[in-house]
Amino acid sequence: MKIRAIIIIMSLFTIASIYIGSYMYYSFIKEASFEEEEKKAHDRINSMARQIDINISQSRKTAELMSGYREIRDALTMKDASSLKAANATLNFINGSLKSDVCYLLDSRGLTIASSNSIEPDSFIGKNYSFRTYFTDAMNNIPGLLIALGVTSMKRGVYISHPVFAGIGHMPLGVAVIKMSIEEWLLDINKVDEGIILIHDPNGIIVVSNRKDIEYNFLWEPDDATVKSVIQSMLFGKGPFKWSGYKKTGIGSAVDAGGTVFTMHDSELKNYPGSRVVYLQSIDDVKKKISAPLFWTTGIVIVMLCFIIGVAVAYLYKEANFEIKKRISAEEAMQQSLLDKDFLMKEIHHRVKNNLMIVQTLLMLQMNQVDDEKAKSLFMESQHRIRSIGLIHERLYQSSDIRSLNISEYISSLAGELFNTYNVNTSWIKLNLKVDDINLNIDTMIPCGLIINELISNSFKYAFPDNRKGELTVAMGYGDADADADEIIMSVKDNGVGLDEKFDMARAGSMGMQIINSLVHQIHGKIEIIRLDGTEFRITFKEKKSRKNRAGQQA
């Protein structure tokens, strides 16, 4: 009887040890996973808000710079056809460089007198926007900022304004406005596939969300005065503006109209006080996400181990607890370090791109101050070279791979911008692109971009005189490969008037040809000129590990 009692007691003790140990281990892992999920959500929202603030700050600086252009001031003071045409051209240039929706100029009455979309069907010319707060703020010497739905384009955007002065101490002549697209924010928001993420304005109106059905509604229940104010402001049309049904139930929590409880993380946009980025996650969904895989991957194993070594449950729990905390701490530190490095690299490329754009703009302003056509041509060529470098940094900032870029996409963008800059009629000169899927690192990409920029520019300037029709072909592909590196052949060919037979590349005195020679030497390449049905410049060089998977393509 005593033996049976001892066996029963030991069995009960073992079973109790198994269940207690399993429950403690499961609870700790679940709690740690939940805290990790909360931390990820918090970091995600802060990172998104920080990036939006950076974009707004850069746009504000550009608006301030734009308001100081001579063409902008002349349009407001003279208002003749010539000055308005120059202002339209300047706004169009800035709009193209920023890739914004539209840039426009308002006079002191709020009437649009110049715009980057002046020749488009939905042009802002002649429209009066004096009712917008970004206009009234700027006329009171306060740079304006507003998120709203355009009354002309019916597209939502971020309106950034700055007063235009005739001189220091003068009252504003008018207002320069940049409308930035809000769709870039939507791209980042749509990357979040769990929960609800949104941005609301100071009135609580949801301006963008991964839930389309709640956009242009109030996030929290509004009072009558707020509803009336939003309707009168016409920020997002005439309404109706409904309440989304969400209520705050405490710090970091909310509930919807159906009673579903959510965790809430939010971060204020520092450059637009009152606006916040909000992330709502259903607590039930978070628990299911954590519990389901946790149970099947660890629960059964833990129970089996507890059966085998029941008497050591306490010890094993203590050791596991220590190791789990240590591992979570190490993983968090490593993950944060990687995120910080990627963010810093992207930020560097972003700032370099913006600084190059400022240099490009300064060159344009300086060009407008000189009358000599040759000097103007030199300034314009310098702008093109800077833009070819800036385009690389812009694409690196937008790319998920910050170490290399696809040359095909880059050449297509660069050629398109050069066609637009030189006002080349595509019905007269046809562009042919024959570029393989090649990835180059930035040290090779910048020289290649500058070489292509110089060769295309030379073709536009010299190959097709007197509106001569023709074709321009840009090609890049692989030649024969050896064991160490892949040979890449890059060529720019036109069927224009051709080069003089006496032309010698090595003795060419022009700056463009000197640049080409220097850059070809920099990438350890060689250049040859083929005079057959026009002119072809062919550059051969080697780039190690430049293709994603050459062996796979050959197979």
C-alpha positions in Angstrom: 0.0 0.0 0.0 2.8 2.4 0.8 4.5 1.6 -2.5 1.3 2.3 -4.4 0.9 5.5 -2.5 4.5 6.5 -3.2 4.0 5.7 -6.9 0.7 7.7 -7.1 2.2 10.6 -5.2 5.3 10.6 -7.5 3.1 10.3 -10.6 1.0 13.2 -9.4 4.1 15.2 -8.6 5.5 14.5 -12.0 2.3 15.4 -13.8 2.0 18.6 -11.7 5.6 19.4 -12.5 5.0 18.8 -16.2 2.0 21.1 -16.3 3.4 23.8 -14.1 6.7 23.9 -16.0 5.0 23.8 -19.4 2.6 26.5 -18.4 5.4 28.8 -17.0 7.6 28.3 -20.1 4.7 28.8 -22.5 3.5 31.9 -20.6 7.0 33.5 -20.6 7.5 32.8 -24.3 4.0 34.2 -25.1 4.6 37.3 -23.1 8.0 37.9 -24.6 6.6 37.4 -28.1 3.8 39.8 -27.4 6.2 42.4 -26.1 8.4 41.9 -29.2 5.3 42.4 -31.5 4.4 45.6 -29.6 8.0 46.9 -30.0 8.0 46.2 -33.7 4.7 48.0 -34.2 6.0 51.0 -32.2 9.2 51.1 -34.2 7.3 50.8 -37.5 5.1 53.8 -36.7 8.0 56.0 -35.4 10.0 55.2 -38.5 7.2 56.0 -40.9 6.4 59.3 -39.1 10.1 60.2 -39.1 10.4 59.6 -42.9 7.3 61.7 -43.6 8.7 64.5 -41.5 11.9 64.4 -43.4 10.1 64.6 -46.8 8.0 67.6 -45.6 11.2 69.4 -44.3 13.0 68.9 -47.6 9.9 70.1 -49.5 9.7 73.2 -47.3 13.3 74.1 -48.1 12.6 73.7 -51.8 9.5 75.9 -51.6 11.6 78.6 -49.8 14.2 78.3 -52.5 11.6 78.5 -55.2 10.1 81.7 -53.8 13.4 83.4 -54.2 13.8 82.8 -58.0 14.0 85.9 -60.0 11.5 84.5 -62.6 8.9 84.0 -59.8 9.3 87.6 -58.5 9.2 89.0 -62.0 6.0 87.2 -62.8 4.3 88.9 -59.7 5.7 92.4 -60.4 5.6 92.7 -64.2 2.8 90.1 -65.1 3.5 90.4 -68.8 3.5 87.4 -71.2 7.3 87.1 -71.2 7.7 87.0 -67.4 4.7 84.6 -67.0 6.2 82.3 -69.6 9.5 82.3 -67.8 7.8 81.6 -64.5 5.9 78.6 -66.1 9.1 77.2 -67.4 10.8 77.6 -64.0 7.9 75.9 -62.1 7.8 73.1 -64.7 11.6 72.5 -64.1 11.2 72.4 -60.3 8.2 70.2 -60.6 10.1 67.7 -62.8 13.1 67.7 -60.5 10.9 67.1 -57.3 8.5 64.7 -59.1 5.7 66.6 -57.3 2.1 66.8 -58.5 2.3 70.5 -59.4 4.0 73.7 -58.6 2.2 77.0 -59.0 2.2 80.7 -58.2 -0.6 82.8 -56.6 -0.8 86.6 -56.6 -1.8 88.6 -53.6 -5.5 88.0 -54.4 -5.0 84.2 -54.4 -5.3 83.9 -58.2 -3.1 81.4 -60.0 -0.9 83.3 -62.5 1.7 80.6 -63.3 1.8 76.8 -63.0 3.7 73.8 -64.0 0.5 72.4 -65.5 -0.3 75.5 -67.5 -0.8 73.6 -70.8 -2.8 70.7 -69.3 -6.6 70.4 -69.4 -6.8 70.7 -65.6 -4.5 73.7 -65.5 -4.6 75.8 -62.3 -4.1 79.0 -64.3 -6.9 81.5 -63.4 -8.1 79.5 -60.4 -8.5 81.3 -57.1 -7.3 79.6 -54.0 -7.5 82.4 -51.5 -9.8 80.3 -49.3 -7.0 77.9 -48.6 -5.1 78.3 -45.3 -1.8 77.8 -47.0 -2.4 81.0 -48.9 -3.6 83.1 -45.9 -0.7 81.8 -43.8 1.9 82.7 -46.4 0.4 86.1 -47.0 0.9 86.7 -43.2 4.6 85.8 -43.6 4.0 82.2 -42.2 5.1 79.3 -44.5 2.0 77.2 -45.0 1.3 73.4 -44.8 -1.9 71.7 -45.6 -3.1 68.1 -46.3 -6.3 68.4 -48.5 -8.2 67.2 -51.5 -7.6 69.3 -54.6 -10.6 71.2 -55.7 -9.4 71.3 -59.3 -7.6 67.9 -59.7 -9.7 66.1 -57.1 -6.4 64.4 -55.9 -5.3 64.5 -52.3 -1.9 65.9 -51.6 0.4 67.9 -49.3 0.4 71.6 -50.1 3.5 73.5 -49.0 3.6 77.3 -49.5 6.1 80.1 -49.0 5.6 83.9 -49.4 7.3 85.7 -52.3 8.9 89.0 -51.3 10.2 91.8 -53.6 12.9 92.5 -51.1 13.9 92.4 -47.4 11.2 94.2 -45.2 8.6 94.2 -48.0 5.1 92.7 -47.8 4.5 89.5 -49.7 3.9 89.9 -53.5 2.2 86.5 -53.6 2.7 82.8 -52.7 4.7 80.0 -54.2 3.1 76.6 -53.7 4.3 73.0 -54.1 1.7 70.2 -54.1 3.4 66.9 -53.2 1.7 63.6 -53.9 0.4 61.7 -50.9 0.6 58.4 -52.8 4.2 57.8 -51.7 2.9 57.6 -48.1 0.3 55.1 -49.4 3.0 52.9 -50.8 4.6 52.6 -47.4 1.3 52.1 -45.7 0.2 49.3 -48.1 3.4 47.3 -47.2 1.8 46.7 -43.8 -0.4 43.6 -44.3 -1.5 43.2 -40.7 -3.9 45.5 -38.8 -5.0 49.0 -39.8 -2.6 51.8 -40.4 -3.7 55.4 -41.2 -2.8 59.1 -41.1 -5.2 61.7 -39.8 -5.1 65.5 -40.0 -5.4 67.9 -37.1 -9.2 67.6 -37.3 -9.1 63.9 -37.0 -10.0 63.2 -40.7 -8.4 60.0 -42.0 -6.5 61.2 -45.1 -4.8 57.9 -46.1 -5.2 54.3 -44.9 -4.8 50.7 -45.9 -8.5 50.5 -45.3 -10.1 52.4 -48.2 -13.6 52.3 -46.5 -12.6 54.5 -43.6 -10.8 57.2 -45.6 -12.2 60.8 -45.3 -14.0 59.7 -42.1 -13.3 60.9 -38.6 -11.1 58.4 -36.7 -12.6 59.4 -33.3 -16.1 60.6 -32.6 -16.2 64.4 -33.4 -18.2 67.2 -31.8 -20.6 69.3 -33.9 -18.2 72.3 -34.1 -15.4 70.1 -35.6 -17.8 68.6 -38.2 -19.0 72.1 -39.1 -15.5 73.4 -39.3 -14.4 70.6 -41.7 -17.4 71.1 -44.0 -16.8 74.9 -44.2 -13.1 74.4 -44.9 -13.8 72.1 -47.9 -10.5 70.4 -47.2 -11.9 67.1 -48.4 -14.9 68.1 -50.5 -18.5 68.6 -49.2 -18.7 65.3 -47.3 -20.6 63.7 -45.7 -17.9 63.0 -43.0 -18.9 60.0 -40.9 -17.4 58.6 -37.8 -15.3 55.4 -38.3 -16.7 54.0 -35.0 -13.4 53.7 -33.1 -13.1 54.8 -29.5 -10.1 55.1 -27.2 -10.4 52.9 -24.2 -7.1 53.9 -22.5 -3.5 54.5 -23.3 -2.5 52.3 -26.2 -5.9 50.7 -26.7 -9.1 51.2 -28.7 -12.3 49.5 -29.6 -14.4 49.6 -32.8 -18.2 49.7 -33.1 -18.4 45.9 -33.1 -16.6 45.6 -29.8 -13.3 44.4 -31.2 -10.4 45.5 -29.0 -7.2 46.9 -30.6 -3.8 47.8 -29.5 -3.0 51.3 -30.6 0.4 52.8 -31.5 0.6 56.4 -32.8 3.3 59.0 -33.5 2.8 62.7 -34.2 4.0 64.4 -37.4 6.3 67.1 -36.0 6.1 69.2 -39.1 2.3 69.1 -39.1 1.2 69.4 -35.4 -2.1 67.6 -34.7 -1.6 65.0 -37.5 -0.7 61.5 -36.4 0.3 58.2 -37.9 -1.9 55.5 -36.1 -1.5 51.7 -36.1 -4.4 49.5 -34.8 -4.0 45.8 -34.3 -6.7 43.4 -33.1 -5.6 41.9 -29.8 -7.2 38.6 -30.8 -5.3 38.5 -34.1 -2.0 39.2 -32.3 -2.7 36.4 -29.8 -3.5 34.0 -32.6 -0.4 34.9 -34.5 1.7 34.3 -31.5 -0.1 31.3 -29.9 -0.7 29.0 -32.9 2.9 28.5 -34.0 4.2 28.7 -30.5 1.9 25.8 -29.3 2.8 23.4 -32.1 6.5 24.2 -32.2 7.3 24.3 -28.5 4.3 22.9 -26.6 4.6 19.3 -27.6 8.4 19.2 -27.3 8.2 20.8 -23.8 5.6 18.3 -22.5 7.7 15.4 -23.7 10.9 16.8 -22.2 9.0 17.4 -18.9 7.9 13.8 -18.8 11.4 12.5 -19.3 13.1 14.8 -16.8 10.2 15.9 -14.6 12.4 16.2 -11.5 14.6 18.8 -13.3 11.7 21.0 -14.5 12.6 23.9 -12.2 16.2 23.8 -13.2 15.5 23.6 -16.9 13.0 26.4 -16.7 15.5 28.6 -15.0 18.2 27.9 -17.6 15.7 28.3 -20.5 14.5 31.5 -19.1 18.0 32.9 -18.9 18.9 31.7 -22.4 15.7 33.0 -24.0 16.2 36.5 -22.5 19.8 36.5 -23.6 18.8 35.5 -27.1 16.0 37.9 -27.5 18.2 40.7 -26.3 20.9 39.8 -28.8 18.5 39.5 -31.7 16.9 42.8 -30.8 20.3 44.5 -30.7 21.4 43.0 -34.0 18.0 43.7 -35.8 18.1 47.3 -34.6 21.6 47.7 -35.7 20.8 46.5 -39.2 17.7 48.7 -39.4 19.7 51.7 -38.3 22.4 51.1 -40.9 19.9 50.7 -43.7 18.0 53.8 -42.7 21.2 55.8 -42.4 22.4 54.7 -45.9 19.1 55.5 -47.4 19.1 58.9 -45.7 22.6 59.6 -47.0 21.5 58.9 -50.6 18.4 61.0 -50.1 20.3 63.9 -48.8 23.0 63.6 -51.5 20.2 63.6 -54.1 18.6 66.7 -52.6 22.0 68.5 -52.3 22.8 67.7 -55.9 19.4 69.1 -56.9 20.2 72.3 -55.0 23.5 72.6 -56.8 21.7 72.0 -60.1 19.2 74.7 -59.3 22.0 77.1 -58.3 23.6 76.5 -61.7 20.3 77.2 -63.4 20.0 80.5 -61.5 23.6 81.4 -62.4 22.9 80.5 -66.1 20.0 82.9 -66.1 22.4 85.7 -65.1 24.7 85.4 -68.1 24.1 86.5 -71.7 26.8 84.5 -73.4 25.3 81.5 -75.2 28.5 79.5 -74.9 28.6 80.0 -71.1 24.9 79.1 -70.9 25.6 75.9 -72.8 28.4 75.1 -70.3 26.1 75.7 -67.3 23.4 73.5 -68.9 25.9 70.6 -69.6 27.0 70.8 -65.9 23.4 70.6 -64.8 22.9 67.4 -66.9 26.0 65.8 -65.4 24.9 66.6 -61.9 21.4 65.2 -62.7 22.9 62.0 -64.0 24.6 61.5 -60.7 21.5 62.6 -58.7 19.3 60.1 -60.5 21.6 57.3 -59.2 21.3 58.4 -55.6 17.5 58.9 -56.0 17.1 55.3 -57.3 19.3 53.9 -54.5 17.1 55.7 -51.9 14.0 54.2 -53.4 15.5 50.7 -53.9 15.5 47.8 -51.4 19.1 47.0 -52.5 21.3 50.0 -51.5 24.5 48.5 -52.9 23.7 48.2 -56.6 21.3 49.4 -59.2 19.7 47.9 -62.4 21.4 49.7 -65.3 18.4 49.1 -67.7 16.0 51.1 -65.6 18.5 53.9 -65.0 19.4 54.3 -68.7 15.8 54.5 -69.6 15.1 57.3 -67.1 18.3 59.2 -68.0 17.6 59.1 -71.7 14.0 60.2 -71.2 15.1 63.2 -69.1 17.7 64.2 -71.7 15.1 64.0 -74.5 12.9 66.3 -72.4 15.7 68.7 -71.5 16.9 69.2 -75.1 13.3 69.4 -76.3 13.9 66.5 -78.8 10.9 65.6 -80.9 10.6 61.8 -80.6 8.9 61.7 -84.0 12.2 63.0 -85.5 14.7 61.2 -83.4 13.8 57.6 -82.4 15.4 56.1 -79.2 16.3 52.4 -79.2 17.3 50.8 -75.9 19.0 47.4 -76.0 20.1 46.9 -72.4 20.5 43.6 -70.6 19.4 43.0 -67.0 22.6 44.1 -65.3 23.2 45.3 -61.8 26.2 47.6 -61.2 27.6 48.9 -58.0 27.6 52.7 -57.4 31.4 53.0 -58.1 30.8 51.8 -61.6 27.3 53.2 -62.1 28.3 56.8 -61.7 31.1 56.8 -64.4 28.8 54.8 -66.8 25.9 57.3 -66.2 28.2 60.3 -66.9 29.6 58.7 -70.1 26.1 57.9 -71.4 25.0 61.5 -70.5 27.9 63.0 -72.5 27.5 60.7 -75.6 23.7 61.2 -75.8 24.1 65.0 -75.4 26.8 65.1 -78.1 24.4 63.2 -80.5 21.6 65.7 -79.8 23.9 68.7 -80.4 25.9 67.6 -83.4 24.6 64.4 -85.1 21.2 65.8 -86.3 21.6 69.4 -87.6 18.7 71.3 -89.3 16.0 69.1 -87.7 17.4 66.0 -89.4 15.5 62.8 -88.7 17.4 59.8 -87.3 17.8 57.1 -84.7 19.8 56.9 -81.4 20.6 53.5 -80.0 21.9 52.9 -76.5 23.1 49.4 -75.8 24.7 47.5 -72.9 25.3 43.8 -72.7 27.7 41.1 -71.9 30.6 39.9 -74.1 32.7 36.8 -73.5 33.3 36.1 -69.8 36.4 34.7 -68.1 36.9 33.1 -64.8 37.4 36.3 -62.9 35.0 38.8 -64.3 32.3 39.5 -66.9 33.1 41.7 -69.9 30.5 44.4 -70.5 30.1 46.3 -73.8 28.4 49.7 -73.6 27.7 51.7 -76.8 25.9 54.8 -78.0 25.2 54.9 -81.7 23.5 57.4 -84.0 22.9 57.5 -87.7 23.6 61.2 -88.0 26.1 63.2 -90.0 29.0 61.3 -88.5 32.4 62.4 -87.2 35.2 64.0 -89.2 37.7 61.4 -90.4 40.5 63.4 -88.8 38.9 63.3 -85.3 41.2 61.7 -82.7 39.6 60.7 -79.4 42.9 60.9 -77.6 43.6 64.4 -78.7 40.1 65.8 -78.5 40.1 69.2 -76.7 36.5 69.5 -75.7 35.6 69.1 -72.0 33.0 66.4 -72.8 35.5 64.2 -74.6 38.1 64.7 -71.9 35.5 63.7 -69.3 34.7 60.5 -71.3 38.4 59.6 -71.6 38.9 60.1 -67.9 35.9 58.1 -66.9 36.7 55.2 -69.3 40.2 55.1 -67.7 38.6 55.1 -64.2 36.6 51.9 -64.9 39.6 50.3 -66.6 37.9 50.2 -69.9 38.8 50.9 -73.5 36.9 53.0 -76.1 36.7 52.7 -79.8 34.9 54.8 -82.5 33.1 53.0 -85.3 32.2 55.2 -88.3 29.6 53.1 -90.1 26.3 54.6 -91.0 26.8 57.4 -88.5 28.9 57.2 -85.4 29.2 54.6 -82.6 31.2 55.0 -79.4 31.8 51.5 -78.0 33.2 51.1 -74.4 34.4 47.7 -73.1 35.0 47.1 -69.4 34.8 44.5 -66.7 32.5 44.5 -63.6 33.0 41.7 -61.1 29.8 40.0 -59.9 27.6 42.5 -61.8 24.9 40.1 -62.9 22.3 38.5 -60.5 22.7 35.0 -61.8 24.6 34.7 -65.0 24.9 30.9 -64.8 21.1 30.6 -64.4 20.5 32.7 -67.5 22.9 30.6 -69.6 21.2 27.4 -68.4 
